[in-house]
Amino acid sequence: MKSIGNGYAALMAPAVRSAKEDELEDTISAIKSWDKHDAKELLELLREMGDLCDALGMDMEHLIDITSLPSVDFPENCSTVHIWALDLQGQAIVGASFRHDGSVMPLSECSWAWPS
C-alpha cells in the first residue's frame, strides 16, 4: 500500500484487486469527494468502508485519516471531541466511534462541544 497524500493510501495494483477492493477504492474516493451537503451520506460511506475493510482484513485507519475527514469548518470555540465531521446544514457526525455508535445530530445540540 502506498500513500497518495491527504492521509489516504492506495490499495493494490488494479490487475490483482478483487471486486471488494475495487468497491473499497470507490468508497474511499466518495469519502474524499463528499460534497458536505448531508452528514448522513458521509456516515453511511464511512460505515460501508468499515464493513469492506473488515471483509478484506484491512484496518481503515491505514487507508484514511479519520481525524481529518472532509468537513465544513467548525466554529472557533467548538470542541470537536467525539465530533467527526460537519455538513453545510450544521448537522454533525457524532459519537465515540462513528462505526458503532455514531449518529447525525445538529451541532448546536452537542452540549459537550461548547465549553462553558
Secondary structure, DSSP 8 states (H G I E B T S, - for coil): --EEETTEE--S-GGG--HHHHHHHHHHHHHHT--SS-HHHHHHHHHHHHHHHHHHT--GGGTS-GGG-S-----TT---TTEEEE-TTSEEEESS-TTTT-EEEEGGG-GGGS--
